[in-house]
């Protein structure tokens, strides 16, 4: 990927969270602890699903891929965030900044696709359990993961190529803790009128269509649960998809608010806080919500320990 030859800016300065004063060491320690726990939790899920035969099911296979994606995103974003906190800002090369945005876009697209197929998995398990085993076989799961990686690698290239061909002249400061699409474009002295078009074009296959599919799946699931007469049966059916619904709500809610609300002036701090939800908090809580509280996962961990 070549940069514009007339580009004068070769280095980007990330402001991160300013004016932390005496709290920066406390915040740095808290984020570092969350980061270490995130790596440990997700690595543990990946290891357990890989070596335990009892966890070789579609649900745990997708949870393993979810943990892998969360692990990649956390290791990409959090080190830069820690630098901005402790140093009250961080420098990164322009090419490195664009590469970081590209990898970030890949992980976000993968999360959207994974959450979509997991909603379909819950839909089949509750609404059509007799066909669950025949549809959600290992071959289908592998095909979906390969297709998800292919789409995640290819679709964000449109916005990345558009960003890389911009001309960056004078400004080199981004009021964010990582290199994101719109904050990076704000530095461009080229015409960015096509930026919104690219963003909308990419959002349809990556965000909007998966979100509509997930919503449709849960409408069908809710109807099926309401048909169950016993309260115990309803609670059992709802518990199988409540974790997924909680993570979907946090993930998509923060995405829509972050990229749907203007990020200038007073909204910039709010935008950065919302970005923390899907870049730091979500990778940390996903293993606890989905996997580590599962009885099968606990049994697999117990077997390895003993």
N, C-alpha and C positions, 0 to 999 in steps of 0.2 A: 504494500500500500504506500503510494507516494504522496507526500505533502506538496502543497502548492509552493512553487519555487519563490514566489514573492512574499511568502509568509515571513514576518519579522519576529513573531513570538515563537520561541522554542521551548519555553518553560512556563508551567502553570502553577499559580500559588492558590492553594485551597485554604480558605479562611476557617472552615469548621465552625465550632461554637466559640464565639468570642466572649471576653469579659467573664471568664469563669473564676478568675482571681484565686482565692484560697481553696476553692472547691475542685480545682483541676486535678489534684493528686487523688482525691476521693473518687471523682468520676473516672479518672484513668484506671484506678484499681478495680472499680466496679465493672467497667467494660472489659478489662483484661480477664477478670475472673469469669465473666459470662462467656468470653471468647474461648477460654480454656475448657470450660464445661461443655460448650457447644461442640468443640472438636472431639472431646472424650465421648459424649453421648452419641453423636452421629457415627463416629468410628466404631463404637460398640455395637450399634444396630447393624451396620454393614458387616461386621465380623460375625455376629450371631446368626444372621440370615444366611451367610455364606457357608458356615461350617455345621449348622444344625439342620438335620433332615426334617425335623418336625416343623420347621419354618419355611419349607419349600412349597408355599402356596401363593396364589396370585396376589392376595392382599399384602403379605410380607415382602413379596418381590417388589411391588410398587413402593412400599415403605422404605425398602433398601435404596431404591433409586431416588426417593425423596430425600433421604439422609445424605446421599452422595451430592445431590444438588445443593442442599443447605450447607454442607461442608465446604464446597467450592465457593459459594457466595460469601460465607463468613471469612474464609481465608483470603478472599479478594478484597473485601471492603474494610474489615475491622482493623487490620494493621495500619492502613492509611488514616482511619478514624483516630486510632491511638496516637499517631504522630501529630495530628492536628490538635488534639487535646493537650498533650504534654508540652508541645512547642508553640502553641497558640497559632497553628498554621502549618502547612506542609507543602513542599515543592515537589513537582512531578513534571517530567518532560511532556511536551505536547503529544508526541507519538505514544508515550506510555499512558497518557490520559485517555486517548482515543481507544487504545487497546483495552484499558480497564473498563471503559463504557461498553465495548463490544462483548467482553466476557460477562459483564453484568447483565447485558441484554439477553445473552444466551441462557444464563441461569434463571432469569425471570420467565423467559418463554418456556423453559423446561418445567418450571413449577406450575405454570398455567396448564400445560398439557397433562402433567401428572395428576393435578387436582381434578381435571376433567375425567380422566379414565378411572380415577378412584371413585368419583361420583357414579359413574356407570357401573362399576363393580358393586357398589352398595345398592344401586337400583336393581340389578339382576338378583342379588342375594335376597332382597326383600320382596320385590314384585314378581320375579320369575325364577324362583329357586330351583325348579326342576331342570331348567336349561343352563343353570349357572356353570356346572362342571364342563359341559360340552362347549360353551362359548369361551369362558375364561380359562383356556388351557395355556400351557407354557408357550406354545408356538405363537398364539395371539399376543401374549404379554411381551415376548421378545420382539415381535414385529412392531408393536406399538412403541416400545422404547427406541428402537432403531429409527422409526419414522419421526418420533419426537425430537431426537438428536438432529436428524437431517433438517427438519423444519426450523429448529432453534438455531442451527448454525447458518442457515440460508436467509431467513426472513429479516433478521436485524441488519443484514449487510446493506440494505438500501439506505437506512439512516446513517450507518457508519461511513459508507462511501460518500454520502452527501456531506456529512460533517467533516470528513478528511479533506474534501476538496474546497472547503471554505478558506478564506483569507483572513488570518489573524494578525492585526496590525499593531495596536498599541496596548490595549488592556490585556492583562494576563491574570486577573484575580477572579476566582469563583467563590461566591458565598455559599459554599456547600462543603461536605466532608468527603465527597468522592466525585468522580467525573460522571455527571449525568448529562442527558441529551440537551435539554433546554438551557441549563446553566452554562454549558459549553458553547452553545450557539450565541448566547448573549455577548460573548467576546468577539464574535466575528464582525468584520467590517464589510463583508460581502452582503448581497441581498439574501435574506433568509425567509422570503415570502413562501417558499416551498416547504419550509420546516413543518408547518402545521399539516400540510397535505401528506407528507411522509409519515408523520406521527399517526394521523387518522388511518392511513392505508395499512400501516403495520398493526395498529390496535385492533382492527377487525379480526384477522385470523388468530392473533395471539391472546387478546384480552376479551373482546366483546363476544365473539362466537363461543369460546369456552365458557364464559360467564352465563350466557343464555342457555347453553346445554346443561350446565350444573343446576341452574334455576329450574329448568324443565324436569330434570331428574328428581329434584327434591319435591316438586309439586306432585309427581307421581308417587314418590315414597310416602309423602304425607297422606295422600288419599288412601294408600294401601294400609298405612298404620291405623287410620281412623276406622277401617273396616274390622279391625281386630276387636273383639268384644271384651276380653279380659284386660284389666289394667296392667297385670304382670306381663302379658304378651306385648302390650303397647310399649311399656317401659323397656323391655328387652330389645324390641325392634328399634326403638329410638336410640338406645345406647350404642347400637352398632354403627350409627352414622352421626351421632352428636359431635364426636371429636373432629371428624372431617368438616362438618358444618361450621364449627367454631373457628378452625384454621382458615377456611375459605372466607369467612366473614372478615376476619382480621386482615388477611392478605389483600383481598379485592377492595375492601373498604379503604384501606390506606392507599392503595394504588389509585383509585378513582379520585379521592380527595387530593392527593399529591399532584396528579397530572391534570385534574379538572379545575382546580382553584388557582388563580393567578399567584405566582410566587414572589411578586415584588413587594417592596416596602415591608409592612407589618406581617405579611403572610410568609416571609422567608423563613423565620424561625419555626413557625408551625409546620411548614413544608419539610424542614430538616428533621423535626421531631417525628413526623409521620414516616419519613424515610427510615428512621431508626426501627420502626415497627417491623418492616419487611426485610431489612438488611441485618439486623442484630437480634431483635426479640423473637421473631418468627423462627429462624433457624435454631434458636435456643429452646423454645417451648415445643416445637414439633415432635422431637423424640419422646418427650415426657407425655404429651397428649396422645400420640398415636401408639407408640411402641413399648416404651419401658414400663408402662403400667399394665400391659397385656399379660395375662396369665401364662400364655404360651412362651412369651419372651422371658418372663421370670423363670419359668421351668428350664428353658434352654440355658440361661445364665447360671442357674443352680447346678445343672449337669456339668457344665464346663468347670465350675469352681470345685465341685466335689470329685 
